[in-house]
């Protein structure tokens, strides 16, 4: 059987297009640590503001200019990246020990950004973050343990609130305390469906459930 030039060229083009599509379909969360999620835990009494003050906690405030809270999401045809431009937080450090410390982060949902203007508007809508009804997201740690996945120094557990839904999550992080600086670096994936970040209908099935969260927190003593 002979193949015409047009038939052969068409087959090559189809294979090339399929290969390009597959190359763009890589899941960015594939190699990321997966955060464990459970029902919200009660904050321990030794982490209350009064208890921390009694323990001589030293407060470090986030340097937003040097800190970043970003995300990477994907669907079968590609990925999108974004972040949150406005947030604040503190690290209360007791005895110079991360394990006795507490992290508190408050994020302005309206400050959400993405790499596509139309997508940014959609993500802010009731289909996803519904920022008008839920203007803030937050994370408050309840426990910090030594040791973590993929070489992290610690495993951080705490209550994450998105879209008015609170879940306890645990994720690996590298926590370093050095003089006047407290730094937290982490990269992990959460399941968007746990926080009702769902686009109703069939298009939702094309969006991957896992979203990668990247934290680069730089905090300064007394800031």
Secondary structure, DSSP 8 states (H G I E B T S, - for coil): ----HHHHHHHHHHHHHHHHHHHTT--TTTTSEE-EEEE-----GGGSHHHHHHTT-EEEEE-TTT-EEEEEEEETTEEEEEEES-EEEEEEEETTEEEEEEEEEEEEGGGEEESSHHHHHHHHSTTTT-TTT--EEEEEEEEEEE--GGG-SEEEEEEEEETTEEEEEEEEEEEEEETTEEEEEEEEEEEGGGGT---TTTHHHHB-SEEEEEEEEEEEET-
